[in-house]
Amino acid sequence: MVRGIRLYEGHGDLLERLYVELEKKLRLATDEGDVTLRVASFGLLHHGTLVTPENKRLPYLFRLFCDGLRELTITHGASLADVKALTEVLAQDPRAGEDDLVTLLWKRASSRACGSSAT
């Protein structure tokens, strides 16, 4: 999703189709409850098993690790809007602002809690 957002500048039919597929996978993954992933410098782990591509380091995940995030939980009932917000933050260019990813995620969550649609 992050790559698609960057390639298609955050909109388009292909991204919408990818989000539909992502929503299906989200429902399947969280059907029985929350899913907690450990953030490591080399990828994401679920119960000690690497769930991101082994041969491809994803820079945005490495940035999360460097910024101090060590765990990511996808809650049962998480909405597609929540996942979109996460992927949009991960897709941001790190040179575009002064905030790290953790701060951007916090700001995004705060603005959503207050009813704002700002990023």
C-alpha positions as CSV (number, residue, x, y, z in Angstrom):
1,M,0.0,0.0,0.0
2,V,2.8,2.4,0.9
3,R,4.4,1.9,-2.5
4,G,1.1,2.3,-4.3
5,I,0.4,5.6,-2.4
6,R,3.8,6.9,-3.5
7,L,3.4,5.8,-7.1
8,Y,-0.1,7.0,-7.6
9,E,0.1,10.1,-5.4
10,G,-2.5,8.7,-2.9
11,H,-5.5,8.2,-5.2
12,G,-6.8,6.3,-8.2
13,D,-8.7,3.2,-9.1
14,L,-5.8,0.9,-8.5
15,L,-5.3,2.1,-5.0
16,E,-9.0,1.7,-4.2
17,R,-8.9,-1.9,-5.4
18,L,-5.8,-2.5,-3.3
19,Y,-7.6,-1.0,-0.3
20,V,-10.6,-3.4,-0.9
21,E,-8.2,-6.3,-0.9
22,L,-6.4,-5.0,2.2
23,E,-9.7,-4.7,4.0
24,K,-10.5,-8.3,3.3
25,K,-7.1,-9.3,4.7
26,L,-7.6,-7.0,7.7
27,R,-10.9,-8.7,8.5
28,L,-9.4,-12.2,8.1
29,A,-6.4,-11.3,10.3
30,T,-8.3,-9.8,13.1
31,D,-11.3,-12.1,13.0
32,E,-10.4,-13.7,16.3
33,G,-9.0,-10.6,18.0
34,D,-6.2,-8.1,18.0
35,V,-3.0,-8.8,16.1
36,T,0.3,-7.5,17.6
37,L,3.4,-7.3,15.5
38,R,6.9,-6.7,16.8
39,V,8.8,-4.0,14.9
40,A,12.4,-5.0,14.3
41,S,15.1,-3.3,12.3
42,F,14.7,-5.9,9.6
43,G,10.8,-6.1,9.4
44,L,7.7,-7.1,11.3
45,L,7.4,-10.3,13.4
46,H,4.2,-12.1,14.5
47,H,4.9,-14.5,17.3
48,G,8.5,-14.6,16.3
49,T,7.8,-15.3,12.6
50,L,8.9,-12.7,10.0
51,V,5.8,-11.5,8.1
52,T,7.5,-9.0,5.8
53,P,9.6,-9.8,2.8
54,E,12.8,-11.5,4.0
55,N,14.9,-10.3,1.1
56,K,13.6,-6.7,1.0
57,R,14.1,-4.2,3.7
58,L,11.2,-1.7,3.8
59,P,12.6,1.7,4.6
60,Y,9.4,3.0,6.4
61,L,9.5,0.0,8.8
62,F,13.2,0.6,9.5
63,R,12.2,4.3,10.2
64,L,9.6,3.1,12.7
65,F,12.2,1.1,14.5
66,C,14.7,3.9,14.5
67,D,12.1,6.3,15.8
68,G,11.5,4.0,18.8
69,L,8.3,2.1,17.8
70,R,8.7,-1.5,18.9
71,E,5.1,-2.9,18.6
72,L,2.2,-2.3,16.4
73,T,-1.2,-3.7,17.2
74,I,-4.1,-4.0,14.8
75,T,-7.2,-4.2,16.8
76,H,-10.2,-6.3,16.2
77,G,-12.7,-4.1,14.4
78,A,-10.1,-1.7,13.1
79,S,-11.6,0.3,10.2
80,L,-10.3,0.6,6.7
81,A,-10.0,4.3,7.5
82,D,-7.6,3.5,10.3
83,V,-5.4,1.4,8.0
84,K,-5.5,4.1,5.4
85,A,-4.4,6.7,7.9
86,L,-1.5,4.4,8.9
87,T,-0.4,3.7,5.4
88,E,-0.6,7.4,4.4
89,V,1.7,8.3,7.3
90,L,4.2,5.6,6.4
91,A,4.2,6.8,2.8
92,Q,5.2,10.4,3.7
93,D,8.6,11.5,2.7
94,P,10.8,11.7,5.8
95,R,12.5,14.8,4.5
96,A,9.2,16.6,4.0
97,G,8.9,17.7,7.7
98,E,10.7,17.8,11.0
99,D,8.5,15.1,12.7
100,D,9.5,11.5,13.1
101,L,7.0,8.7,12.1
102,V,5.9,8.2,15.7
103,T,5.0,11.9,16.1
104,L,3.2,11.9,12.8
105,L,1.2,8.8,13.9
106,W,0.3,10.5,17.2
107,K,-0.7,13.7,15.4
108,R,-2.8,11.8,13.0
109,A,-4.6,9.8,15.8
110,S,-5.1,13.1,17.7
111,S,-6.7,14.8,14.8
112,R,-8.9,11.8,14.0
113,A,-10.0,11.7,17.7
114,C,-11.0,15.4,17.5
115,G,-13.0,14.9,14.3
116,S,-10.5,16.5,12.0
117,S,-9.6,15.0,8.6
118,A,-6.2,16.8,8.5
119,T,-3.1,14.7,8.2
